[in-house]
């Protein structure tokens, strides 16, 4: 099983670097995180040794950058007809889904790793809580994984990459929207607290912000694991349905 996943993952990972997509994603991510952190986030003006201005913008950067990576995962295969060739390989459908997903997730991981100068800078300028920074990196990586799992499923349902991109952005925005204060205030004005907590509980922001505080809560890890697993399972169902058409 592991070997099948590895074969698909390596194949897909190499495919990202055959085209400019991986390079463009990494470069744009690094540029935008720098701009948002130092200019909009007022990194130096805050006079605090932390990376909060850096991580605060990650959900909104991922909202558009991750769907750009995920939109080609299956849509391109279906459009070119290469999905038929993929299905003839001696791997299961689940192995194909997981392999392609892990390859795409590794691209976001590389982009995150390449932001290490931020970590070095904040340690040079002060004495930050590096445990909190590790939790923030973990939260960012899991957040990207959640977005990517949604995008992979949507890509499997569409031949057109642009449509897959737009639908993924819309769904991911809803997952972010439910955690915004204005949305929670709207519900708290008329709904019981249990409903407000339920709305907040399905939001990426709620669990990402919790990890950003340096608290690695098992509930947050389980949440992202369920989101990723659920959407990848839906991905296999969609592909199975499309295969039968």
TIRODREN-514588 format. One line per field, with one value per residue (C-alpha): z, y, x; chain. Coordinates in steps of 0.02 Angstrom, whole numbers, plus 50000, padded with zeros to 5 digits. Each point is the difference from the previous one (the first is absolute). Layout:
N
w [Z_...]
v [Y_...]
u [X_...]
chain [A_...]
# end
This chain:
245
w [50000_50049_49839_49893_50089_49981_49813_49971_50117_49914_49829_50050_50093_49848_49893_50103_49959_49816_49985_50082_50122_50151_49974_49976_50155_50111_49935_50014_50174_50061_49922_50070_50174_50003_49940_50120_50148_49984_49922_50043_50159_50062_50057_50063_50064_50120_50096_50049_49974_49920_49829_50025_49854_49891_50040_50012_49811_49958_49994_49872_49896_49997_49949_49826_49985_50055_49880_49861_50044_50026_49846_49885_50108_49912_49879_49891_50003_49947_49867_49915_50024_50095_50145_49905_49996_50184_50041_49911_50115_50133_50138_50082_49979_50181_49973_49848_50096_50149_49894_49897_50156_50094_49850_49996_50189_49993_49885_50134_50127_49897_49990_50189_50031_49889_50118_50131_49981_50088_50148_50001_49990_50147_50104_49952_50048_50165_50103_49930_50069_49871_50063_49945_49830_49977_50040_49875_49864_50039_49991_49835_49925_50057_49935_49829_50007_50035_49854_49888_50043_49953_49839_49952_50017_49899_49867_49983_49963_49861_49836_49998_50116_50010_50059_50126_50063_50022_50089_50115_50047_50037_50112_50092_50027_50084_50115_50046_50007_50138_50119_49970_50148_49897_49957_50178_50065_49878_50067_50182_49986_49981_50009_50154_50047_49943_49823_50005_50060_49863_49865_50069_50017_49813_49956_49948_50087_50171_50000_49911_50125_50143_49936_49966_50186_50029_50068_49908_50045_49944_49949_49872_49928_49992_49915_49859_49986_49982_49871_49898_50015_49962_49843_49937_50026_49902_49867_49977_49989_49867_49897_50016_49938_49856_49952_49982_49879]
v [50000_50121_49967_50039_50165_50042_49965_50115_50134_50002_50005_50145_50094_49996_50058_50159_50047_49957_50147_50171_49971_49947_50138_50132_49943_50002_50167_50087_49928_50060_50172_50025_49938_50124_50145_49963_49970_50149_50131_49962_49902_50135_49869_50121_50133_49877_49981_49822_49844_49886_49946_50044_50125_49864_49863_50112_50016_49816_49953_50137_49961_49816_50045_50043_49917_49823_49983_50050_49847_49880_50048_49898_49844_49906_50126_49992_49810_49995_50133_49916_49825_49943_49950_49840_49959_50040_49883_49856_50010_49863_50117_50022_50155_50048_49986_50114_50130_49998_50000_50151_50089_49973_50063_50161_50019_49983_50152_50107_49922_50053_50177_50004_49931_50135_50133_49948_50170_50075_49887_50040_50187_50002_49900_50123_50150_49932_49847_49926_49850_49872_49874_50118_50021_49811_49988_50140_49909_49841_50094_50079_49833_49917_50147_49983_49814_50035_50120_49879_49853_50104_50055_49822_49942_50146_49972_49819_50059_50121_49994_50188_50061_50177_49937_49886_50150_50111_49868_49955_50183_50018_49846_50042_50177_49930_49896_50160_50110_49900_50046_50188_50108_50085_49830_49936_50164_49980_49827_50046_50138_49873_49822_49896_49991_49818_50055_50138_49875_49878_50134_50051_49817_49966_50149_49983_50165_49938_49854_50091_50145_49876_49923_50174_50035_49860_49878_49834_49933_49824_50063_50117_49862_49881_50135_50024_49812_49973_50140_49932_49820_50042_50099_49871_49865_50107_50015_49811_49993_50136_49912_49834_50081_50084_49837_49920_50134]
u [50000_50138_50096_49846_49973_50184_49999_49851_50070_50170_49918_49889_50137_50113_49855_49986_50180_49986_49882_50029_49855_50103_50129_49866_49905_50155_50064_49831_49971_50170_49977_49825_50043_50145_49893_49857_50116_50116_49887_49819_50036_50122_50124_50133_49880_49916_50163_49955_50103_49871_49938_49818_49997_50074_49875_49845_49993_50026_49814_49967_50153_49955_49823_50063_50170_49955_49852_50120_50104_49856_49899_50111_50010_49859_49925_50154_50000_49817_50021_50149_49931_50155_49888_49960_50186_50015_49857_50089_50150_50014_49941_49832_49894_50032_50189_49988_49899_50116_50158_49946_49942_50163_50099_49900_50007_50189_50007_49916_50118_50151_49932_49980_50174_50074_49929_50130_50090_49848_50031_50185_49963_49882_50125_50137_49895_49932_49960_49839_49908_50059_49873_49863_50083_50009_49814_49965_50096_49904_49835_50047_50051_49838_49899_50080_49962_49817_49985_50092_49886_49848_50084_50048_49820_49932_50133_49944_49823_50050_50093_50023_50138_49931_49831_50087_50100_49847_49895_50145_50027_49814_49992_50161_49937_49845_50111_50092_49846_49916_50139_49999_49942_49863_49924_50009_49927_49855_49960_50029_49868_49859_50066_50044_50183_50006_49958_50131_50130_49950_50019_50170_50051_49988_50109_50181_50036_49944_50119_50141_49991_50002_50162_50071_49991_50124_49873_50012_49828_49957_49827_50076_50109_49851_49896_50124_50026_49812_49984_50145_49943_49819_50037_50125_49870_49877_50136_50004_49810_49996_50134_49911_49840_50088_50084_49831_49939]
chain [A_A_A_A_A_A_A_A_A_A_A_A_A_A_A_A_A_A_A_A_A_A_A_A_A_A_A_A_A_A_A_A_A_A_A_A_A_A_A_A_A_A_A_A_A_A_A_A_A_A_A_A_A_A_A_A_A_A_A_A_A_A_A_A_A_A_A_A_A_A_A_A_A_A_A_A_A_A_A_A_A_A_A_A_A_A_A_A_A_A_A_A_A_A_A_A_A_A_A_A_A_A_A_A_A_A_A_A_A_A_A_A_A_A_A_A_A_A_A_A_A_A_A_A_A_A_A_A_A_A_A_A_A_A_A_A_A_A_A_A_A_A_A_A_A_A_A_A_A_A_A_A_A_A_A_A_A_A_A_A_A_A_A_A_A_A_A_A_A_A_A_A_A_A_A_A_A_A_A_A_A_A_A_A_A_A_A_A_A_A_A_A_A_A_A_A_A_A_A_A_A_A_A_A_A_A_A_A_A_A_A_A_A_A_A_A_A_A_A_A_A_A_A_A_A_A_A_A_A_A_A_A_A_A_A_A_A_A_A_A_A_A_A_A_A]
# end
